[in-house]
Amino acid sequence: IITGDDENEEVYNTEDCEFAAKKRKKDHFRNNTDSQCFYREKWIYVHKESTKERHGYCTLGEAFNRLDFSSAIQDIRRFNYVVKLLQLIAKSQLTSLSGAAQKNYFNILDKIVQKVMEDQYNPRLIKDLLQDLSSTLCILIRGVGKSVLVGNINIWICRLETILLWQQQLKNLQMNKQVNNGLTLSDLPLHMLNNILYRFSDGWDIITLGQVTPTLYMLSEDRQLWKKLCQYHFAEKQFCRHLIPSEKGHIDWKLMYFALQKYYPIKEQYGDTLHFCRHCSILFWKDTGHPCTASDPNTCLMPVSPQHFIDLFKF
């Protein structure tokens, strides 16, 4: 594991490396059969205190196992949602996962990486997740004497080694060139290309698309486009505090967007999310449903963001 500026410095010894290699082979052999605990119901009752009817508490790990995230990543509407949830868990909740939930977490992460390698879908999102996860693990492994991690330290070293391997694979990922079978993006009229750019909610996606052709670059630099993006994500009083004028005296909305992003959270967009029923206190994917007893179930539903999911299990 490389640390600091010295690329030859290692934080674990040869015996740890040998153990990690053996463990990785065993995990690869078992992944096809032990990748996840399966449940018939794809919902979970979220209870924060013991009652006569229900004893104990619902934990983050239990919810993570029950909601079938392994299948959710195959649905393009849910993919970004699950990745964001895994990223939030990586930043602050790894120590809250049981041994079974840890195994489930890393097996789902393995499937995500393989999907990205095969479909080349949103590799930047996965790179950010792996970077946060490796940083957190490095910090937690150094604090192993305080028993901050559930499980043997060598297992976690093995997992960290696997993460570094995934990062290298994504770094070496080569995007497949599309065969030109006729009409291309460049053949679309300017107003249609401009309309596409205005549909983006992420500034980095706009910049990336602007690198495709000189025409798209010109459209991606439009001040009005970046102004609309700032207005969508941030309140007026927020960007009034951080006005950045350009050399001509105009507001540089592009720089404003990235400056504001450092201070305030941006709005998150997902094709599909988990939902919480306020009547039943059940967390579920909307299209799978749940056994609701309310007379009008739709009035009780509340979409759950990834951060809200984490907050539901903070007692």
Phi and psi in degrees as a GROMACS rama.xvg file:
@    title "Ramachandran Plot"
@    xaxis  label "Phi"
@    yaxis  label "Psi"
@TYPE xy
-85.1346  135.51  ILE-2
-133.523  151.407  THR-3
64.3377  -153.197  GLY-4
-90.9882  -16.3312  ASP-5
-87.9008  106.162  ASP-6
-75.719  -0.749751  GLU-7
-104.183  -0.476065  ASN-8
-84.0723  133.381  GLU-9
-121.205  145.892  GLU-10
-104.236  4.61055  VAL-11
-143.227  158.317  TYR-12
-91.0292  -176.578  ASN-13
-63.8859  -38.9286  THR-14
-61.0053  -39.1486  GLU-15
-62.9884  -40.1503  ASP-16
-62.4423  -43.6087  CYS-17
-64.3409  -42.3502  GLU-18
-62.2494  -42.3461  PHE-19
-62.3239  -41.0319  ALA-20
-64.4354  -43.9988  ALA-21
-63.9949  -42.1513  LYS-22
-64.1378  -38.344  LYS-23
-65.2733  -38.2533  ARG-24
-65.0151  -42.2446  LYS-25
-64.0958  -43.1899  LYS-26
-63.9086  -39.6578  ASP-27
-62.4992  -37.7996  HIS-28
-68.6887  -36.0579  PHE-29
-89.5474  -13.392  ARG-30
-59.003  -32.6475  ASN-31
-68.9929  -22.7003  ASN-32
-112.689  -25.6161  THR-33
-115.597  24.7973  ASP-34
-70.9241  -24.8223  SER-35
-163.81  149.461  GLN-36
-82.2752  126.498  CYS-37
-101.128  142.235  PHE-38
-128.578  145.396  TYR-39
-67.2062  -45.6962  ARG-40
-87.7808  131.964  GLU-41
-99.7964  43.3138  LYS-42
-144.963  166.593  TRP-43
-147.691  138.734  ILE-44
-80.1413  122.935  TYR-45
-96.959  103.434  VAL-46
-121.712  135.697  HIS-47
-105.803  2.02919  LYS-48
-152.649  157.402  GLU-49
-76.7696  141.54  SER-50
-131.945  177.535  THR-51
-65.1913  -32.3427  LYS-52
-82.2541  -33.6276  GLU-53
-131.994  132.895  ARG-54
-110.491  144.93  HIS-55
84.4543  -167.066  GLY-56
-127.612  157.3  TYR-57
-89.4605  124.973  CYS-58
-101.277  163.163  THR-59
-59.4958  -44.0324  LEU-60
-62.4548  -39.4552  GLY-61
-63.6475  -45.3999  GLU-62
-63.8578  -39.8703  ALA-63
-62.0475  -38.9209  PHE-64
-73.2896  -34.4658  ASN-65
-80.4106  -24.9298  ARG-66
-91.9806  11.3137  LEU-67
56.0186  52.8924  ASP-68
-68.4111  -22.7295  PHE-69
-61.9527  -38.7396  SER-70
-79.092  -31.8261  SER-71
-62.5903  -32.9365  ALA-72
-70.7192  -14.8447  ILE-73
-80.5986  -12.5796  GLN-74
-96.464  117.221  ASP-75
-61.7977  -24.3065  ILE-76
-70.4319  -26.8859  ARG-77
-105.474  -11.481  ARG-78
-55.9295  -53.4944  PHE-79
-62.8105  -33.787  ASN-80
-63.5968  -47.0741  TYR-81
-66.4534  -40.9457  VAL-82
-62.4074  -42.9749  VAL-83
-63.2111  -39.5265  LYS-84
-63.6058  -44.0359  LEU-85
-62.1519  -34.4959  LEU-86
-67.9407  -40.8624  GLN-87
-66.1633  -39.1088  LEU-88
-63.9188  -40.6234  ILE-89
-61.8805  -36.0289  ALA-90
-73.3808  -35.2694  LYS-91
-143.236  -10.1984  SER-92
-120.429  10.4737  GLN-93
-59.3881  -37.9968  LEU-94
-73.1358  -8.05539  THR-95
-90.2752  -10.0626  SER-96
-84.6156  137.452  LEU-97
-73.0694  174.236  SER-98
-59.9767  -43.1475  GLY-99
-65.8183  -40.7946  ALA-100
-67.1608  -35.9155  ALA-101
-60.4324  -47.8333  GLN-102
-61.897  -41.9821  LYS-103
-62.8401  -43.3386  ASN-104
-57.1462  -50.0748  TYR-105
-73.739  -29.2043  PHE-106
-70.0923  -38.7787  ASN-107
-65.5649  -40.8846  ILE-108
-61.1247  -39.9641  LEU-109
-60.5406  -43.2865  ASP-110
-65.891  -35.9998  LYS-111
-63.7116  -46.7233  ILE-112
-61.8521  -44.0025  VAL-113
-64.1262  -36.7749  GLN-114
-64.6662  -42.0843  LYS-115
-65.732  -40.8907  VAL-116
-63.6034  -36.0136  MET-117
-82.2809  -45.8414  GLU-118
-95.2852  -13.9283  ASP-119
57.9415  37.8128  GLN-120
-96.0047  116.678  TYR-121
50.5847  56.3065  ASN-122
-63.5013  -29.2483  PRO-123
-61.5489  -38.7818  ARG-124
-62.2238  -41.15  LEU-125
-73.2902  -34.6192  ILE-126
-61.5119  -41.4462  LYS-127
-63.7896  -41.4181  ASP-128
-61.1819  -48.0347  LEU-129
-66.1705  -34.5594  LEU-130
-65.2023  -44.2795  GLN-131
-65.0422  -40.0417  ASP-132
-66.517  -44.8043  LEU-133
-65.7926  -38.3111  SER-134
-63.7706  -43.4968  SER-135
-64.4348  -43.1302  THR-136
-64.6853  -39.5873  LEU-137
-59.5644  -42.0411  CYS-138
-66.7637  -44.4272  ILE-139
-69.6103  -36.4718  LEU-140
-65.4004  -35.8955  ILE-141
-66.8471  -23.913  ARG-142
-98.9532  23.8906  GLY-143
-63.6267  -25.5735  VAL-144
-65.1131  -18.7966  GLY-145
-92.4922  7.32687  LYS-146
56.4684  47.3909  SER-147
-85.1651  -14.2159  VAL-148
-114.07  140.889  LEU-149
-85.3696  123.088  VAL-150
113.567  169.26  GLY-151
-67.9773  139.074  ASN-152
-59.9873  -33.508  ILE-153
-66.9057  -31.5732  ASN-154
-64.7951  -41.2541  ILE-155
-69.4859  -35.6325  TRP-156
-63.296  -40.0431  ILE-157
-61.7409  -42.8041  CYS-158
-64.3248  -39.8539  ARG-159
-65.1206  -38.6126  LEU-160
-63.0777  -39.2471  GLU-161
-64.6045  -39.4523  THR-162
-62.1924  -42.5682  ILE-163
-62.6307  -35.4361  LEU-164
-66.7297  -43.3845  LEU-165
-61.1837  -41.8424  TRP-166
-61.4977  -39.3894  GLN-167
-67.6695  -39.2755  GLN-168
-62.4272  -42.6531  GLN-169
-69.3059  -34.0547  LEU-170
-64.3711  -34.6453  LYS-171
-90.5825  3.66194  ASN-172
-64.0503  127.404  LEU-173
-106.581  121.962  GLN-174
-72.0659  133.502  MET-175
-68.6308  135.931  ASN-176
-79.402  131.956  LYS-177
-79.27  139.645  GLN-178
-78.1968  130.462  VAL-179
-78.2208  108.478  ASN-180
-109.654  22.4815  ASN-181
136.873  -121.804  GLY-182
-65.5146  133.069  LEU-183
-120.035  175.078  THR-184
-59.6304  -35.926  LEU-185
-68.0972  -19.4639  SER-186
-82.3402  -9.32403  ASP-187
-73.2796  149.336  LEU-188
-62.3044  158.171  PRO-189
-59.9029  -39.4073  LEU-190
-66.7498  -29.854  HIS-191
-74.2943  -40.7408  MET-192
-62.4955  -41.1578  LEU-193
-64.8658  -37.942  ASN-194
-64.7227  -36.6083  ASN-195
-63.5861  -45.5544  ILE-196
-62.0626  -35.7364  LEU-197
-72.5339  -11.4409  TYR-198
-83.8098  -14.0217  ARG-199
-77.7405  141.877  PHE-200
-112.057  0.340182  SER-201
-118.915  125.033  ASP-202
-60.9742  -35.5808  GLY-203
-67.7398  -31.5588  TRP-204
-66.4258  -37.5892  ASP-205
-64.4422  -44.4525  ILE-206
-63.4411  -42.5445  ILE-207
-62.8183  -44.5012  THR-208
-65.4375  -33.3198  LEU-209
-66.6346  -14.7464  GLY-210
-85.8435  -3.51764  GLN-211
-74.9715  -48.3724  VAL-212
-141.367  159.434  THR-213
-59.2242  -35.6591  PRO-214
-64.9137  -45.3556  THR-215
-65.8682  -33.2105  LEU-216
-63.6897  -43.4128  TYR-217
-60.8999  -43.8489  MET-218
-68.243  -34.0022  LEU-219
-72.6915  -15.4134  SER-220
-94.7597  5.1517  GLU-221
-63.7565  126.849  ASP-222
-61.2593  -38.7282  ARG-223
-65.0576  -35.4784  GLN-224
-60.4213  -47.1608  LEU-225
-73.6722  -28.926  TRP-226
-65.2708  -44.869  LYS-227
-61.4219  -37.2419  LYS-228
-66.6469  -41.6295  LEU-229
-63.7482  -42.5349  CYS-230
-67.7427  -30.4272  GLN-231
-70.534  -43.0664  TYR-232
-88.7125  -28.1089  HIS-233
-129.322  151.277  PHE-234
-75.993  155.688  ALA-235
-60.5068  -39.44  GLU-236
-67.9956  -21.733  LYS-237
-73.6026  -48.9968  GLN-238
-80.4993  -12.5932  PHE-239
-68.6722  -25.0391  CYS-240
-78.832  -15.6797  ARG-241
-129.092  40.3417  HIS-242
-62.4572  130.372  LEU-243
-122.112  100.802  ILE-244
-76.4182  148.425  PRO-245
-86.2483  -178.442  SER-246
-64.5794  -27.8075  GLU-247
-87.4256  1.63747  LYS-248
93.1286  -6.58457  GLY-249
-82.0573  161.732  HIS-250
-74.9166  128.526  ILE-251
-86.0429  91.8301  ASP-252
-68.607  -27.8758  TRP-253
-66.8612  -48.9904  LYS-254
-64.731  -35.1318  LEU-255
-59.0307  -43.9735  MET-256
-58.055  -48.9317  TYR-257
-74.3864  -27.7318  PHE-258
-69.9056  -44.2278  ALA-259
-65.6784  -32.3612  LEU-260
-61.2174  -26.7388  GLN-261
-75.9803  -24.7391  LYS-262
-102.29  -30.9151  TYR-263
-131.077  147.511  TYR-264
-71.9532  144.177  PRO-265
-91.7795  159.474  ILE-266
-66.7503  139.67  LYS-267
-101.266  138.341  GLU-268
-121.684  130.66  GLN-269
-137.356  143.456  TYR-270
-66.6776  -32.8493  GLY-271
-151.598  147.115  ASP-272
-135.984  166.36  THR-273
-68.33  154.668  LEU-274
-125.628  151.803  HIS-275
-119.754  130.26  PHE-276
-93.3049  114.555  CYS-277
-68.1517  -25.4419  ARG-278
-75.7977  -43.9472  HIS-279
-98.9142  -11.9886  CYS-280
57.7936  41.4545  SER-281
-114.67  136.51  ILE-282
-104.081  132.254  LEU-283
-163.234  162.032  PHE-284
-79.8752  133.47  TRP-285
-59.1105  -41.3749  LYS-286
-75.8866  -12.3813  ASP-287
-89.8914  -20.2258  THR-288
71.7512  -179.994  GLY-289
-157.911  162.24  HIS-290
-76.3599  75.5362  PRO-291
-80.4009  139.774  CYS-292
-105.589  3.7116  THR-293
-75.2932  150.614  ALA-294
-68.5118  -32.5614  SER-295
-131.657  86.3256  ASP-296
-57.0363  -33.7949  PRO-297
-63.1616  -26.7888  ASN-298
-76.7226  -11.3434  THR-299
-100.573  -6.08577  CYS-300
-84.4336  143.127  LEU-301
-139.26  121.68  MET-302
-63.2821  143.543  PRO-303
-115.592  116.976  VAL-304
-73.9839  163.079  SER-305
-55.5091  -40.463  PRO-306
-67.7905  -37.4499  GLN-307
-63.9763  -37.294  HIS-308
-57.9616  -46.3958  PHE-309
-63.054  -43.0426  ILE-310
-65.3579  -27.5395  ASP-311
-62.1972  -23.1188  LEU-312
-112.956  20.0238  PHE-313
-97.7761  111.951  LYS-314
